[in-house]
Amino acid sequence: MEIQSDPIMAAIRDRFERSRLSLDELGLRMGYPKESARKSAWQFLHRTNDPRLSMLRRFARAVDVSLKNLV
C-alpha cells in the first residue's frame, strides 16, 4: 500500500523516471550498500512521504540535479 504522496515526492518519482537509472543504480548513487541498494531506493521512492533534507540531497546528487531544481 503506497502512502499518499505530497507534490515533492511526486516530483522526485518523476525525476527518477526521467533519469533512466535502474533502482539498483539509484540506490548505489545514493550511497546504499550493493546488497540493499535496490530495496532502499524503492522504499525511498514509494514509502517516504516526508523525506529528510539529507535524503533529498542524496537523491539530487544521484540524479545529477541541484536540490533547488528538484524541489
CHARMM-style PDB file with segment names, atoms N, HN, CA, C and O in Angstrom:
ATOM      1  N   MET     1       0.844  -1.179   0.000  1.00  0.00      PROA
ATOM      2  CA  MET     1       0.000   0.000   0.000  1.00  0.00      PROA
ATOM      3  C   MET     1       0.890   1.244   0.000  1.00  0.00      PROA
ATOM      4  O   MET     1       1.738   1.399   0.878  1.00  0.00      PROA
ATOM      5  N   GLU     2       0.705   2.102  -0.951  1.00  0.00      PROA
ATOM      6  HN  GLU     2       0.015   1.976  -1.664  1.00  0.00      PROA
ATOM      7  CA  GLU     2       1.523   3.304  -1.079  1.00  0.00      PROA
ATOM      8  C   GLU     2       0.956   4.422  -0.225  1.00  0.00      PROA
ATOM      9  O   GLU     2      -0.256   4.629  -0.172  1.00  0.00      PROA
ATOM     10  N   ILE     3       1.836   5.132   0.434  1.00  0.00      PROA
ATOM     11  HN  ILE     3       2.821   4.965   0.391  1.00  0.00      PROA
ATOM     12  CA  ILE     3       1.450   6.283   1.244  1.00  0.00      PROA
ATOM     13  C   ILE     3       1.002   7.401   0.310  1.00  0.00      PROA
ATOM     14  O   ILE     3       1.587   7.601  -0.754  1.00  0.00      PROA
ATOM     15  N   GLN     4      -0.033   8.124   0.709  1.00  0.00      PROA
ATOM     16  HN  GLN     4      -0.508   7.962   1.573  1.00  0.00      PROA
ATOM     17  CA  GLN     4      -0.461   9.278  -0.081  1.00  0.00      PROA
ATOM     18  C   GLN     4       0.699  10.253  -0.175  1.00  0.00      PROA
ATOM     19  O   GLN     4       1.258  10.663   0.842  1.00  0.00      PROA
ATOM     20  N   SER     5       1.049  10.614  -1.365  1.00  0.00      PROA
ATOM     21  HN  SER     5       0.594  10.281  -2.191  1.00  0.00      PROA
ATOM     22  CA  SER     5       2.254  11.397  -1.591  1.00  0.00      PROA
ATOM     23  C   SER     5       1.982  12.889  -1.674  1.00  0.00      PROA
ATOM     24  O   SER     5       0.910  13.333  -2.086  1.00  0.00      PROA
ATOM     25  N   ASP     6       2.981  13.634  -1.272  1.00  0.00      PROA
ATOM     26  HN  ASP     6       3.852  13.273  -0.938  1.00  0.00      PROA
ATOM     27  CA  ASP     6       2.904  15.078  -1.443  1.00  0.00      PROA
ATOM     28  C   ASP     6       3.538  15.441  -2.787  1.00  0.00      PROA
ATOM     29  O   ASP     6       4.148  14.585  -3.427  1.00  0.00      PROA
ATOM     30  N   PRO     7       3.405  16.684  -3.219  1.00  0.00      PROA
ATOM     31  CA  PRO     7       3.925  17.092  -4.532  1.00  0.00      PROA
ATOM     32  C   PRO     7       5.441  16.922  -4.668  1.00  0.00      PROA
ATOM     33  O   PRO     7       5.931  16.668  -5.768  1.00  0.00      PROA
ATOM     34  N   ILE     8       6.177  17.055  -3.586  1.00  0.00      PROA
ATOM     35  HN  ILE     8       5.779  17.261  -2.693  1.00  0.00      PROA
ATOM     36  CA  ILE     8       7.630  16.898  -3.670  1.00  0.00      PROA
ATOM     37  C   ILE     8       7.984  15.461  -4.010  1.00  0.00      PROA
ATOM     38  O   ILE     8       8.832  15.226  -4.872  1.00  0.00      PROA
ATOM     39  N   MET     9       7.358  14.502  -3.358  1.00  0.00      PROA
ATOM     40  HN  MET     9       6.670  14.693  -2.659  1.00  0.00      PROA
ATOM     41  CA  MET     9       7.666  13.104  -3.658  1.00  0.00      PROA
ATOM     42  C   MET     9       7.188  12.733  -5.060  1.00  0.00      PROA
ATOM     43  O   MET     9       7.825  11.918  -5.728  1.00  0.00      PROA
ATOM     44  N   ALA    10       6.096  13.308  -5.512  1.00  0.00      PROA
ATOM     45  HN  ALA    10       5.579  13.970  -4.970  1.00  0.00      PROA
ATOM     46  CA  ALA    10       5.645  13.063  -6.888  1.00  0.00      PROA
ATOM     47  C   ALA    10       6.695  13.582  -7.872  1.00  0.00      PROA
ATOM     48  O   ALA    10       6.984  12.928  -8.874  1.00  0.00      PROA
ATOM     49  N   ALA    11       7.263  14.756  -7.587  1.00  0.00      PROA
ATOM     50  HN  ALA    11       7.028  15.287  -6.773  1.00  0.00      PROA
ATOM     51  CA  ALA    11       8.313  15.316  -8.447  1.00  0.00      PROA
ATOM     52  C   ALA    11       9.571  14.454  -8.406  1.00  0.00      PROA
ATOM     53  O   ALA    11      10.251  14.297  -9.420  1.00  0.00      PROA
ATOM     54  N   ILE    12       9.879  13.900  -7.247  1.00  0.00      PROA
ATOM     55  HN  ILE    12       9.326  14.028  -6.423  1.00  0.00      PROA
ATOM     56  CA  ILE    12      11.052  13.035  -7.119  1.00  0.00      PROA
ATOM     57  C   ILE    12      10.866  11.766  -7.944  1.00  0.00      PROA
ATOM     58  O   ILE    12      11.780  11.345  -8.654  1.00  0.00      PROA
ATOM     59  N   ARG    13       9.684  11.155  -7.854  1.00  0.00      PROA
ATOM     60  HN  ARG    13       8.941  11.497  -7.278  1.00  0.00      PROA
ATOM     61  CA  ARG    13       9.444   9.953  -8.657  1.00  0.00      PROA
ATOM     62  C   ARG    13       9.502  10.270 -10.145  1.00  0.00      PROA
ATOM     63  O   ARG    13      10.027   9.478 -10.928  1.00  0.00      PROA
ATOM     64  N   ASP    14       8.970  11.417 -10.539  1.00  0.00      PROA
ATOM     65  HN  ASP    14       8.543  12.060  -9.903  1.00  0.00      PROA
ATOM     66  CA  ASP    14       9.031  11.825 -11.942  1.00  0.00      PROA
ATOM     67  C   ASP    14      10.479  12.024 -12.384  1.00  0.00      PROA
ATOM     68  O   ASP    14      10.862  11.592 -13.471  1.00  0.00      PROA
ATOM     69  N   ARG    15      11.275  12.671 -11.553  1.00  0.00      PROA
ATOM     70  HN  ARG    15      10.964  13.022 -10.670  1.00  0.00      PROA
ATOM     71  CA  ARG    15      12.687  12.896 -11.876  1.00  0.00      PROA
ATOM     72  C   ARG    15      13.422  11.566 -11.994  1.00  0.00      PROA
ATOM     73  O   ARG    15      14.265  11.400 -12.876  1.00  0.00      PROA
ATOM     74  N   PHE    16      13.110  10.621 -11.117  1.00  0.00      PROA
ATOM     75  HN  PHE    16      12.426  10.756 -10.400  1.00  0.00      PROA
ATOM     76  CA  PHE    16      13.731   9.300 -11.192  1.00  0.00      PROA
ATOM     77  C   PHE    16      13.384   8.639 -12.524  1.00  0.00      PROA
ATOM     78  O   PHE    16      14.270   8.103 -13.189  1.00  0.00      PROA
ATOM     79  N   GLU    17      12.130   8.666 -12.920  1.00  0.00      PROA
ATOM     80  HN  GLU    17      11.410   9.102 -12.380  1.00  0.00      PROA
ATOM     81  CA  GLU    17      11.727   8.054 -14.196  1.00  0.00      PROA
ATOM     82  C   GLU    17      12.463   8.692 -15.369  1.00  0.00      PROA
ATOM     83  O   GLU    17      12.886   7.996 -16.293  1.00  0.00      PROA
ATOM     84  N   ARG    18      12.613   9.996 -15.333  1.00  0.00      PROA
ATOM     85  HN  ARG    18      12.269  10.561 -14.583  1.00  0.00      PROA
ATOM     86  CA  ARG    18      13.318  10.691 -16.415  1.00  0.00      PROA
ATOM     87  C   ARG    18      14.821  10.445 -16.390  1.00  0.00      PROA
ATOM     88  O   ARG    18      15.496  10.636 -17.401  1.00  0.00      PROA
ATOM     89  N   SER    19      15.348  10.026 -15.250  1.00  0.00      PROA
ATOM     90  HN  SER    19      14.800   9.871 -14.428  1.00  0.00      PROA
ATOM     91  CA  SER    19      16.799   9.795 -15.143  1.00  0.00      PROA
ATOM     92  C   SER    19      17.241   8.546 -15.894  1.00  0.00      PROA
ATOM     93  O   SER    19      18.412   8.415 -16.249  1.00  0.00      PROA
ATOM     94  N   ARG    20      16.320   7.641 -16.133  1.00  0.00      PROA
ATOM     95  HN  ARG    20      15.369   7.747 -15.844  1.00  0.00      PROA
ATOM     96  CA  ARG    20      16.598   6.364 -16.795  1.00  0.00      PROA
ATOM     97  C   ARG    20      17.546   5.473 -16.008  1.00  0.00      PROA
ATOM     98  O   ARG    20      18.125   4.538 -16.562  1.00  0.00      PROA
ATOM     99  N   LEU    21      17.708   5.756 -14.716  1.00  0.00      PROA
ATOM    100  HN  LEU    21      17.237   6.516 -14.267  1.00  0.00      PROA
ATOM    101  CA  LEU    21      18.504   4.900 -13.848  1.00  0.00      PROA
ATOM    102  C   LEU    21      17.650   3.716 -13.408  1.00  0.00      PROA
ATOM    103  O   LEU    21      16.425   3.820 -13.331  1.00  0.00      PROA
ATOM    104  N   SER    22      18.289   2.608 -13.125  1.00  0.00      PROA
ATOM    105  HN  SER    22      19.284   2.524 -13.188  1.00  0.00      PROA
ATOM    106  CA  SER    22      17.585   1.487 -12.504  1.00  0.00      PROA
ATOM    107  C   SER    22      17.515   1.764 -11.002  1.00  0.00      PROA
ATOM    108  O   SER    22      18.208   2.645 -10.493  1.00  0.00      PROA
ATOM    109  N   LEU    23      16.686   1.016 -10.311  1.00  0.00      PROA
ATOM    110  HN  LEU    23      16.123   0.301 -10.724  1.00  0.00      PROA
ATOM    111  CA  LEU    23      16.630   1.151  -8.857  1.00  0.00      PROA
ATOM    112  C   LEU    23      17.977   0.809  -8.232  1.00  0.00      PROA
ATOM    113  O   LEU    23      18.405   1.447  -7.269  1.00  0.00      PROA
ATOM    114  N   ASP    24      18.646  -0.208  -8.788  1.00  0.00      PROA
ATOM    115  HN  ASP    24      18.299  -0.727  -9.569  1.00  0.00      PROA
ATOM    116  CA  ASP    24      19.976  -0.573  -8.290  1.00  0.00      PROA
ATOM    117  C   ASP    24      20.945   0.599  -8.440  1.00  0.00      PROA
ATOM    118  O   ASP    24      21.669   0.936  -7.502  1.00  0.00      PROA
ATOM    119  N   GLU    25      20.956   1.212  -9.614  1.00  0.00      PROA
ATOM    120  HN  GLU    25      20.369   0.938 -10.375  1.00  0.00      PROA
ATOM    121  CA  GLU    25      21.863   2.336  -9.862  1.00  0.00      PROA
ATOM    122  C   GLU    25      21.543   3.507  -8.942  1.00  0.00      PROA
ATOM    123  O   GLU    25      22.446   4.120  -8.374  1.00  0.00      PROA
ATOM    124  N   LEU    26      20.267   3.813  -8.798  1.00  0.00      PROA
ATOM    125  HN  LEU    26      19.534   3.314  -9.260  1.00  0.00      PROA
ATOM    126  CA  LEU    26      19.880   4.918  -7.926  1.00  0.00      PROA
ATOM    127  C   LEU    26      20.343   4.658  -6.498  1.00  0.00      PROA
ATOM    128  O   LEU    26      20.945   5.524  -5.864  1.00  0.00      PROA
ATOM    129  N   GLY    27      20.060   3.469  -6.002  1.00  0.00      PROA
ATOM    130  HN  GLY    27      19.571   2.765  -6.517  1.00  0.00      PROA
ATOM    131  CA  GLY    27      20.460   3.131  -4.643  1.00  0.00      PROA
ATOM    132  C   GLY    27      21.955   3.239  -4.425  1.00  0.00      PROA
ATOM    133  O   GLY    27      22.402   3.763  -3.405  1.00  0.00      PROA
ATOM    134  N   LEU    28      22.725   2.749  -5.374  1.00  0.00      PROA
ATOM    135  HN  LEU    28      22.362   2.323  -6.202  1.00  0.00      PROA
ATOM    136  CA  LEU    28      24.179   2.843  -5.259  1.00  0.00      PROA
ATOM    137  C   LEU    28      24.632   4.295  -5.276  1.00  0.00      PROA
ATOM    138  O   LEU    28      25.489   4.694  -4.487  1.00  0.00      PROA
ATOM    139  N   ARG    29      24.057   5.082  -6.172  1.00  0.00      PROA
ATOM    140  HN  ARG    29      23.360   4.758  -6.813  1.00  0.00      PROA
ATOM    141  CA  ARG    29      24.426   6.501  -6.250  1.00  0.00      PROA
ATOM    142  C   ARG    29      24.010   7.281  -5.005  1.00  0.00      PROA
ATOM    143  O   ARG    29      24.605   8.305  -4.671  1.00  0.00      PROA
ATOM    144  N   MET    30      22.989   6.786  -4.333  1.00  0.00      PROA
ATOM    145  HN  MET    30      22.505   5.954  -4.604  1.00  0.00      PROA
ATOM    146  CA  MET    30      22.557   7.436  -3.090  1.00  0.00      PROA
ATOM    147  C   MET    30      23.398   6.994  -1.903  1.00  0.00      PROA
ATOM    148  O   MET    30      23.243   7.513  -0.798  1.00  0.00      PROA
ATOM    149  N   GLY    31      24.283   6.042  -2.130  1.00  0.00      PROA
ATOM    150  HN  GLY    31      24.409   5.620  -3.027  1.00  0.00      PROA
ATOM    151  CA  GLY    31      25.206   5.642  -1.082  1.00  0.00      PROA
ATOM    152  C   GLY    31      24.830   4.390  -0.312  1.00  0.00      PROA
ATOM    153  O   GLY    31      25.442   4.089   0.713  1.00  0.00      PROA
ATOM    154  N   TYR    32      23.838   3.659  -0.786  1.00  0.00      PROA
ATOM    155  HN  TYR    32      23.341   3.904  -1.618  1.00  0.00      PROA
ATOM    156  CA  TYR    32      23.461   2.429  -0.111  1.00  0.00      PROA
ATOM    157  C   TYR    32      24.404   1.294  -0.520  1.00  0.00      PROA
ATOM    158  O   TYR    32      24.934   1.301  -1.631  1.00  0.00      PROA
ATOM    159  N   PRO    33      24.616   0.321   0.367  1.00  0.00      PROA
ATOM    160  CA  PRO    33      25.442  -0.835   0.012  1.00  0.00      PROA
ATOM    161  C   PRO    33      24.771  -1.642  -1.105  1.00  0.00      PROA
ATOM    162  O   PRO    33      23.546  -1.654  -1.229  1.00  0.00      PROA
ATOM    163  N   LYS    34      25.584  -2.306  -1.902  1.00  0.00      PROA
ATOM    164  HN  LYS    34      26.579  -2.296  -1.801  1.00  0.00      PROA
ATOM    165  CA  LYS    34      25.074  -3.069  -3.042  1.00  0.00      PROA
ATOM    166  C   LYS    34      23.955  -4.029  -2.638  1.00  0.00      PROA
ATOM    167  O   LYS    34      22.984  -4.194  -3.375  1.00  0.00      PROA
ATOM    168  N   GLU    35      24.087  -4.657  -1.478  1.00  0.00      PROA
ATOM    169  HN  GLU    35      24.876  -4.523  -0.879  1.00  0.00      PROA
ATOM    170  CA  GLU    35      23.113  -5.649  -1.022  1.00  0.00      PROA
ATOM    171  C   GLU    35      21.727  -5.055  -0.770  1.00  0.00      PROA
ATOM    172  O   GLU    35      20.724  -5.762  -0.868  1.00  0.00      PROA
ATOM    173  N   SER    36      21.666  -3.784  -0.451  1.00  0.00      PROA
ATOM    174  HN  SER    36      22.481  -3.210  -0.371  1.00  0.00      PROA
ATOM    175  CA  SER    36      20.367  -3.182  -0.121  1.00  0.00      PROA
ATOM    176  C   SER    36      20.007  -2.002  -1.018  1.00  0.00      PROA
ATOM    177  O   SER    36      18.996  -1.340  -0.781  1.00  0.00      PROA
ATOM    178  N   ALA    37      20.810  -1.726  -2.038  1.00  0.00      PROA
ATOM    179  HN  ALA    37      21.631  -2.264  -2.230  1.00  0.00      PROA
ATOM    180  CA  ALA    37      20.611  -0.532  -2.871  1.00  0.00      PROA
ATOM    181  C   ALA    37      19.231  -0.498  -3.515  1.00  0.00      PROA
ATOM    182  O   ALA    37      18.525   0.506  -3.419  1.00  0.00      PROA
ATOM    183  N   ARG    38      18.846  -1.580  -4.167  1.00  0.00      PROA
ATOM    184  HN  ARG    38      19.419  -2.396  -4.245  1.00  0.00      PROA
ATOM    185  CA  ARG    38      17.564  -1.612  -4.874  1.00  0.00      PROA
ATOM    186  C   ARG    38      16.395  -1.411  -3.904  1.00  0.00      PROA
ATOM    187  O   ARG    38      15.519  -0.581  -4.145  1.00  0.00      PROA
ATOM    188  N   LYS    39      16.389  -2.166  -2.819  1.00  0.00      PROA
ATOM    189  HN  LYS    39      17.101  -2.841  -2.623  1.00  0.00      PROA
ATOM    190  CA  LYS    39      15.298  -2.095  -1.855  1.00  0.00      PROA
ATOM    191  C   LYS    39      15.232  -0.714  -1.200  1.00  0.00      PROA
ATOM    192  O   LYS    39      14.147  -0.161  -1.023  1.00  0.00      PROA
ATOM    193  N   SER    40      16.383  -0.164  -0.843  1.00  0.00      PROA
ATOM    194  HN  SER    40      17.264  -0.614  -0.986  1.00  0.00      PROA
ATOM    195  CA  SER    40      16.418   1.144  -0.190  1.00  0.00      PROA
ATOM    196  C   SER    40      15.927   2.240  -1.128  1.00  0.00      PROA
ATOM    197  O   SER    40      15.199   3.137  -0.704  1.00  0.00      PROA
ATOM    198  N   ALA    41      16.322   2.175  -2.402  1.00  0.00      PROA
ATOM    199  HN  ALA    41      16.915   1.446  -2.746  1.00  0.00      PROA
ATOM    200  CA  ALA    41      15.864   3.171  -3.375  1.00  0.00      PROA
ATOM    201  C   ALA    41      14.354   3.063  -3.569  1.00  0.00      PROA
ATOM    202  O   ALA    41      13.656   4.075  -3.626  1.00  0.00      PROA
ATOM    203  N   TRP    42      13.851   1.824  -3.671  1.00  0.00      PROA
ATOM    204  HN  TRP    42      14.419   1.001  -3.625  1.00  0.00      PROA
ATOM    205  CA  TRP    42      12.412   1.624  -3.842  1.00  0.00      PROA
ATOM    206  C   TRP    42      11.654   2.186  -2.642  1.00  0.00      PROA
ATOM    207  O   TRP    42      10.650   2.880  -2.803  1.00  0.00      PROA
ATOM    208  N   GLN    43      12.139   1.884  -1.449  1.00  0.00      PROA
ATOM    209  HN  GLN    43      12.955   1.320  -1.319  1.00  0.00      PROA
ATOM    210  CA  GLN    43      11.467   2.382  -0.241  1.00  0.00      PROA
ATOM    211  C   GLN    43      11.482   3.906  -0.191  1.00  0.00      PROA
ATOM    212  O   GLN    43      10.493   4.526   0.203  1.00  0.00      PROA
ATOM    213  N   PHE    44      12.595   4.508  -0.587  1.00  0.00      PROA
ATOM    214  HN  PHE    44      13.398   4.005  -0.907  1.00  0.00      PROA
ATOM    215  CA  PHE    44      12.645   5.969  -0.614  1.00  0.00      PROA
ATOM    216  C   PHE    44      11.590   6.516  -1.576  1.00  0.00      PROA
ATOM    217  O   PHE    44      10.872   7.458  -1.239  1.00  0.00      PROA
ATOM    218  N   LEU    45      11.494   5.933  -2.764  1.00  0.00      PROA
ATOM    219  HN  LEU    45      12.077   5.168  -3.037  1.00  0.00      PROA
ATOM    220  CA  LEU    45      10.568   6.434  -3.774  1.00  0.00      PROA
ATOM    221  C   LEU    45       9.103   6.164  -3.456  1.00  0.00      PROA
ATOM    222  O   LEU    45       8.236   6.967  -3.805  1.00  0.00      PROA
ATOM    223  N   HSD    46       8.817   5.043  -2.798  1.00  0.00      PROA
ATOM    224  HN  HSD    46       9.521   4.392  -2.515  1.00  0.00      PROA
ATOM    225  CA  HSD    46       7.424   4.628  -2.654  1.00  0.00      PROA
ATOM    226  C   HSD    46       6.896   4.573  -1.230  1.00  0.00      PROA
ATOM    227  O   HSD    46       5.688   4.437  -1.033  1.00  0.00      PROA
ATOM    228  N   ARG    47       7.756   4.675  -0.247  1.00  0.00      PROA
ATOM    229  HN  ARG    47       8.736   4.785  -0.407  1.00  0.00      PROA
ATOM    230  CA  ARG    47       7.294   4.608   1.136  1.00  0.00      PROA
ATOM    231  C   ARG    47       7.574   5.872   1.939  1.00  0.00      PROA
ATOM    232  O   ARG    47       7.154   5.988   3.091  1.00  0.00      PROA
ATOM    233  N   THR    48       8.276   6.809   1.337  1.00  0.00      PROA
ATOM    234  HN  THR    48       8.617   6.715   0.402  1.00  0.00      PROA
ATOM    235  CA  THR    48       8.607   8.049   2.032  1.00  0.00      PROA
ATOM    236  C   THR    48       7.582   9.106   1.674  1.00  0.00      PROA
ATOM    237  O   THR    48       7.296   9.335   0.498  1.00  0.00      PROA
ATOM    238  N   ASN    49       7.036   9.741   2.683  1.00  0.00      PROA
ATOM    239  HN  ASN    49       7.269   9.555   3.637  1.00  0.00      PROA
ATOM    240  CA  ASN    49       6.094  10.830   2.437  1.00  0.00      PROA
ATOM    241  C   ASN    49       6.634  12.162   2.938  1.00  0.00      PROA
ATOM    242  O   ASN    49       6.186  13.223   2.504  1.00  0.00      PROA
ATOM    243  N   ASP    50       7.583  12.106   3.838  1.00  0.00      PROA
ATOM    244  HN  ASP    50       7.947  11.244   4.191  1.00  0.00      PROA
ATOM    245  CA  ASP    50       8.147  13.319   4.415  1.00  0.00      PROA
ATOM    246  C   ASP    50       9.665  13.142   4.492  1.00  0.00      PROA
ATOM    247  O   ASP    50      10.209  12.908   5.570  1.00  0.00      PROA
ATOM    248  N   PRO    51      10.349  13.256   3.343  1.00  0.00      PROA
ATOM    249  CA  PRO    51      11.786  12.955   3.326  1.00  0.00      PROA
ATOM    250  C   PRO    51      12.611  13.986   4.075  1.00  0.00      PROA
ATOM    251  O   PRO    51      12.308  15.179   4.066  1.00  0.00      PROA
ATOM    252  N   ARG    52      13.652  13.505   4.718  1.00  0.00      PROA
ATOM    253  HN  ARG    52      13.898  12.536   4.725  1.00  0.00      PROA
ATOM    254  CA  ARG    52      14.607  14.402   5.367  1.00  0.00      PROA
ATOM    255  C   ARG    52      15.398  15.138   4.290  1.00  0.00      PROA
ATOM    256  O   ARG    52      15.559  14.648   3.172  1.00  0.00      PROA
ATOM    257  N   LEU    53      15.879  16.306   4.644  1.00  0.00      PROA
ATOM    258  HN  LEU    53      15.748  16.704   5.552  1.00  0.00      PROA
ATOM    259  CA  LEU    53      16.678  17.105   3.725  1.00  0.00      PROA
ATOM    260  C   LEU    53      17.906  16.330   3.251  1.00  0.00      PROA
ATOM    261  O   LEU    53      18.283  16.425   2.083  1.00  0.00      PROA
ATOM    262  N   SER    54      18.527  15.571   4.140  1.00  0.00      PROA
ATOM    263  HN  SER    54      18.220  15.494   5.089  1.00  0.00      PROA
ATOM    264  CA  SER    54      19.706  14.795   3.754  1.00  0.00      PROA
ATOM    265  C   SER    54      19.371  13.780   2.666  1.00  0.00      PROA
ATOM    266  O   SER    54      20.192  13.532   1.783  1.00  0.00      PROA
ATOM    267  N   MET    55      18.179  13.191   2.716  1.00  0.00      PROA
ATOM    268  HN  MET    55      17.512  13.392   3.433  1.00  0.00      PROA
ATOM    269  CA  MET    55      17.769  12.233   1.683  1.00  0.00      PROA
ATOM    270  C   MET    55      17.509  12.944   0.361  1.00  0.00      PROA
ATOM    271  O   MET    55      17.838  12.422  -0.705  1.00  0.00      PROA
ATOM    272  N   LEU    56      16.925  14.119   0.430  1.00  0.00      PROA
ATOM    273  HN  LEU    56      16.657  14.542   1.296  1.00  0.00      PROA
ATOM    274  CA  LEU    56      16.696  14.893  -0.797  1.00  0.00      PROA
ATOM    275  C   LEU    56      18.025  15.256  -1.448  1.00  0.00      PROA
ATOM    276  O   LEU    56      18.152  15.207  -2.672  1.00  0.00      PROA
ATOM    277  N   ARG    57      19.014  15.620  -0.638  1.00  0.00      PROA
ATOM    278  HN  ARG    57      18.911  15.659   0.356  1.00  0.00      PROA
ATOM    279  CA  ARG    57      20.338  15.943  -1.179  1.00  0.00      PROA
ATOM    280  C   ARG    57      20.968  14.720  -1.837  1.00  0.00      PROA
ATOM    281  O   ARG    57      21.532  14.820  -2.927  1.00  0.00      PROA
ATOM    282  N   ARG    58      20.873  13.567  -1.177  1.00  0.00      PROA
ATOM    283  HN  ARG    58      20.415  13.486  -0.291  1.00  0.00      PROA
ATOM    284  CA  ARG    58      21.446  12.342  -1.742  1.00  0.00      PROA
ATOM    285  C   ARG    58      20.784  11.997  -3.065  1.00  0.00      PROA
ATOM    286  O   ARG    58      21.455  11.603  -4.019  1.00  0.00      PROA
ATOM    287  N   PHE    59      19.468  12.145  -3.120  1.00  0.00      PROA
ATOM    288  HN  PHE    59      18.923  12.465  -2.345  1.00  0.00      PROA
ATOM    289  CA  PHE    59      18.748  11.849  -4.355  1.00  0.00      PROA
ATOM    290  C   PHE    59      19.141  12.833  -5.452  1.00  0.00      PROA
ATOM    291  O   PHE    59      19.395  12.425  -6.586  1.00  0.00      PROA
ATOM    292  N   ALA    60      19.193  14.115  -5.129  1.00  0.00      PROA
ATOM    293  HN  ALA    60      18.987  14.446  -4.208  1.00  0.00      PROA
ATOM    294  CA  ALA    60      19.546  15.134  -6.122  1.00  0.00      PROA
ATOM    295  C   ALA    60      20.927  14.859  -6.715  1.00  0.00      PROA
ATOM    296  O   ALA    60      21.115  14.950  -7.929  1.00  0.00      PROA
ATOM    297  N   ARG    61      21.886  14.525  -5.862  1.00  0.00      PROA
ATOM    298  HN  ARG    61      21.733  14.451  -4.876  1.00  0.00      PROA
ATOM    299  CA  ARG    61      23.222  14.173  -6.359  1.00  0.00      PROA
ATOM    300  C   ARG    61      23.169  12.940  -7.255  1.00  0.00      PROA
ATOM    301  O   ARG    61      23.836  12.887  -8.288  1.00  0.00      PROA
ATOM    302  N   ALA    62      22.380  11.960  -6.861  1.00  0.00      PROA
ATOM    303  HN  ALA    62      21.838  12.003  -6.022  1.00  0.00      PROA
ATOM    304  CA  ALA    62      22.297  10.696  -7.595  1.00  0.00      PROA
ATOM    305  C   ALA    62      21.757  10.883  -9.002  1.00  0.00      PROA
ATOM    306  O   ALA    62      22.177  10.187  -9.926  1.00  0.00      PROA
ATOM    307  N   VAL    63      20.826  11.819  -9.171  1.00  0.00      PROA
ATOM    308  HN  VAL    63      20.485  12.384  -8.420  1.00  0.00      PROA
ATOM    309  CA  VAL    63      20.233  12.036 -10.498  1.00  0.00      PROA
ATOM    310  C   VAL    63      20.835  13.275 -11.175  1.00  0.00      PROA
ATOM    311  O   VAL    63      20.355  13.719 -12.217  1.00  0.00      PROA
ATOM    312  N   ASP    64      21.870  13.812 -10.578  1.00  0.00      PROA
ATOM    313  HN  ASP    64      22.260  13.451  -9.731  1.00  0.00      PROA
ATOM    314  CA  ASP    64      22.627  14.928 -11.151  1.00  0.00      PROA
ATOM    315  C   ASP    64      21.762  16.162 -11.416  1.00  0.00      PROA
ATOM    316  O   ASP    64      21.721  16.693 -12.526  1.00  0.00      PROA
ATOM    317  N   VAL    65      21.077  16.598 -10.362  1.00  0.00      PROA
ATOM    318  HN  VAL    65      21.110  16.167  -9.461  1.00  0.00      PROA
ATOM    319  CA  VAL    65      20.265  17.805 -10.442  1.00  0.00      PROA
ATOM    320  C   VAL    65      20.482  18.581  -9.150  1.00  0.00      PROA
ATOM    321  O   VAL    65      20.758  17.987  -8.108  1.00  0.00      PROA
ATOM    322  N   SER    66      20.360  19.887  -9.210  1.00  0.00      PROA
ATOM    323  HN  SER    66      20.136  20.369 -10.057  1.00  0.00      PROA
ATOM    324  CA  SER    66      20.509  20.670  -7.991  1.00  0.00      PROA
ATOM    325  C   SER    66      19.285  20.481  -7.106  1.00  0.00      PROA
ATOM    326  O   SER    66      18.181  20.244  -7.595  1.00  0.00      PROA
ATOM    327  N   LEU    67      19.491  20.587  -5.821  1.00  0.00      PROA
ATOM    328  HN  LEU    67      20.389  20.780  -5.424  1.00  0.00      PROA
ATOM    329  CA  LEU    67      18.382  20.477  -4.879  1.00  0.00      PROA
ATOM    330  C   LEU    67      17.335  21.540  -5.175  1.00  0.00      PROA
ATOM    331  O   LEU    67      16.136  21.277  -5.084  1.00  0.00      PROA
ATOM    332  N   LYS    68      17.776  22.720  -5.525  1.00  0.00      PROA
ATOM    333  HN  LYS    68      18.750  22.934  -5.599  1.00  0.00      PROA
ATOM    334  CA  LYS    68      16.865  23.826  -5.846  1.00  0.00      PROA
ATOM    335  C   LYS    68      15.953  23.445  -7.020  1.00  0.00      PROA
ATOM    336  O   LYS    68      14.753  23.720  -6.989  1.00  0.00      PROA
ATOM    337  N   ASN    69      16.521  22.817  -8.047  1.00  0.00      PROA
ATOM    338  HN  ASN    69      17.496  22.594  -8.071  1.00  0.00      PROA
ATOM    339  CA  ASN    69      15.709  22.418  -9.198  1.00  0.00      PROA
ATOM    340  C   ASN    69      14.859  21.192  -8.925  1.00  0.00      PROA
ATOM    341  O   ASN    69      13.874  20.947  -9.622  1.00  0.00      PROA
ATOM    342  N   LEU    70      15.227  20.431  -7.930  1.00  0.00      PROA
ATOM    343  HN  LEU    70      16.027  20.630  -7.363  1.00  0.00      PROA
ATOM    344  CA  LEU    70      14.473  19.232  -7.591  1.00  0.00      PROA
ATOM    345  C   LEU    70      13.160  19.599  -6.917  1.00  0.00      PROA
ATOM    346  O   LEU    70      12.109  19.052  -7.251  1.00  0.00      PROA
ATOM    347  N   VAL    71      13.223  20.515  -5.979  1.00  0.00      PROA
ATOM    348  HN  VAL    71      14.077  20.960  -5.708  1.00  0.00      PROA
ATOM    349  CA  VAL    71      12.020  20.877  -5.229  1.00  0.00      PROA
ATOM    350  C   VAL    71      11.524  22.235  -5.662  1.00  0.00      PROA
ATOM    351  OT1 VAL    71      10.517  22.719  -5.145  1.00  0.00      PROA
TER     352      VAL     71
END
